[in-house]
Amino acid sequence: MPTYFFINEKTKEEFTEFMSMAEREAFLSDNPHIRQLPSKQMNIVSGTSVNKALRTDDGWREQLARIAEANPNSKLGEQYGAKSVKAVKTRDAVEKWRKKRATDTL
């Protein structure tokens, strides 16, 4: 169940409540003087800890792979991108060319 942030419009008091979405809807309809505030922080769970080792959820890994495919030359692309032989050879060739260019310009 999520934590919600509210403000009492009469007293200007801010408070938090831990409740389900259905409870939140009922609470807001029963108390018209209370308004929900936006969350102060975003909570994203990207993995679970098993024996102190982080295990990434399959759905989150799929999202990372999609982002990596769209940005193949990024660090995320290197870690989660396509691992085919052709993709690896292309990436190695590009990296070798970049290093050669960097030493040629010095």
Steps between C-alpha positions, in 0.01 A plus 500: 500500500631844415557800721302813407568862590206724592433856610208617708378815322342637820799465733777487234637194678690253282495130586562156351281192499571139407192357324377320190377689194138416581543627855660820366207565266250447781705718737513788251127480421410494872731796575458771233724741696798266456704507179761248387851634442739363239754248620822653630712224355474238231531142618625258237595147586751377246592172663487282805777399735573131534788412733636856468516471119271722295277305264334711233135427426433360150256781413750767605778322306276502191450877535876548535555292186253718305678816613836341416382412147397862446839622632755237392808717562416579861619320814151351530532378141827329582356326804148409383518538121502233232760233560510351149842430347442767235401762759802423719743514204346828382524648849865386529586648160341834589682507834833416331441781247418748779820412687705534180343840428573616854870408472528651148369838616754521784 
